[in-house]
Amino acid sequence: MRACTILIFCACVAQSGCQVQSCGDKHMHPTESNTYHKQRLMMVERQILAREVNDPKVLEAMREVPRHKFVPNDLMAHAYEDGPLPIGHG
């Protein structure tokens, strides 16, 4: 359910035309670590494309949205894994 929620959120971001500010690398938020950036790109390649999601706007949103910022701090390392995580609302 949570993974689906994040996917829907990313699709909404893509449709709205919102952009995450870039800092050198188009897909890297200025305040995120290179580790999260690499994990996010690998997630898109291994999980999202594997599910045959091919809408360019959705893929771009999935590559840009810093998922680790939407989970509790103690779970940030798991933000790009293929499974549900709590986002603080039960």
Buried (B, 14 or more C-beta within 10 A) or exposed (E): EEBEEBBEBBBEBBEEEEEBEEEEEEBBBEEBEEEBBEBBBEBBEEBBEEEEBEEEBBBBBBBBBBBBEBBEEEBBEEBBBEEEBEBEEE
